[in-house]
Amino acid sequence: MRNSFACKVCGFLHDSRPWGETGHEPSFEICSCCGVEFGYEDATPLAAQTYRSNWIKQGCPWFEPGRRPPAWNLEDQMRENLE
């Protein structure tokens, strides 16, 4: 089950819900990890998959590098938070 605080693109956990209490009201904030704008670039499953694919092709650059955990691993993050 997907964690409601996880980014739909990369699985990074956020302090607030990217898609509101019900999961239907996007915050339009930016993910610290992948840089997706909640409610715009992840509005549909296809949009989230496309954004993820393009982000991975670019080498998974962090939008806010200072928030990257020391031992960060994308595969672990996605497996733990997007299942």
PLY file of the C-alpha trace (Angstrom):
ply
format ascii 1.0
element vertex 83
property float x
property float y
property float z
element edge 82
property int vertex1
property int vertex2
end_header
0.00 0.00 0.00
1.37 3.38 -0.99
2.38 5.70 1.82
0.23 8.84 1.52
3.27 11.00 2.29
5.35 9.53 -0.55
6.03 11.21 -3.89
4.23 9.32 -6.69
7.30 9.61 -8.90
10.26 8.72 -6.69
8.82 7.57 -3.36
10.59 10.22 -1.29
8.75 10.76 1.99
7.45 14.23 2.78
6.34 15.87 6.02
3.02 16.87 4.47
0.75 15.01 2.10
1.59 15.83 -1.55
-2.01 15.02 -2.53
-4.01 16.23 0.49
-5.92 14.32 3.14
-8.12 12.49 0.63
-5.43 12.00 -2.00
-7.32 14.16 -4.49
-6.24 17.73 -3.69
-2.68 18.31 -4.89
-0.49 20.74 -2.98
1.40 21.93 -6.09
4.57 21.83 -3.96
7.83 20.51 -5.39
9.41 17.18 -4.40
12.79 17.71 -2.76
14.12 14.57 -4.39
12.95 14.42 -8.02
11.57 17.94 -8.49
8.07 16.91 -9.62
5.29 19.43 -9.00
2.51 17.60 -7.14
-0.72 17.87 -9.09
0.83 18.92 -12.35
3.56 16.55 -13.51
2.16 13.57 -11.57
-1.56 14.13 -12.19
-2.03 10.72 -13.85
-0.21 7.40 -13.50
1.17 7.83 -17.04
2.42 11.34 -16.24
4.17 10.07 -13.09
5.75 7.17 -15.02
6.92 9.51 -17.79
8.40 11.99 -15.33
10.13 9.13 -13.45
11.58 7.68 -16.64
12.95 11.05 -17.76
14.34 11.80 -14.28
16.11 8.41 -14.16
17.55 8.96 -17.67
19.04 12.23 -16.37
20.82 10.32 -13.59
18.29 11.02 -10.78
19.54 14.50 -9.89
18.23 15.79 -6.56
16.13 18.95 -6.77
17.35 19.93 -3.28
20.73 18.19 -2.94
21.06 19.23 0.70
18.11 17.00 1.63
19.64 13.86 0.11
20.29 11.25 2.82
23.95 10.12 3.05
23.29 6.50 2.04
20.44 7.26 -0.38
19.43 4.49 -2.78
16.61 5.04 -5.28
15.67 1.38 -5.60
15.28 1.02 -1.83
13.30 4.26 -1.61
10.88 3.22 -4.33
10.51 -0.34 -3.05
9.81 0.79 0.52
7.49 3.70 -0.25
5.67 2.97 -3.52
4.45 -0.57 -2.90
0 1
1 2
2 3
3 4
4 5
5 6
6 7
7 8
8 9
9 10
10 11
11 12
12 13
13 14
14 15
15 16
16 17
17 18
18 19
19 20
20 21
21 22
22 23
23 24
24 25
25 26
26 27
27 28
28 29
29 30
30 31
31 32
32 33
33 34
34 35
35 36
36 37
37 38
38 39
39 40
40 41
41 42
42 43
43 44
44 45
45 46
46 47
47 48
48 49
49 50
50 51
51 52
52 53
53 54
54 55
55 56
56 57
57 58
58 59
59 60
60 61
61 62
62 63
63 64
64 65
65 66
66 67
67 68
68 69
69 70
70 71
71 72
72 73
73 74
74 75
75 76
76 77
77 78
78 79
79 80
80 81
81 82
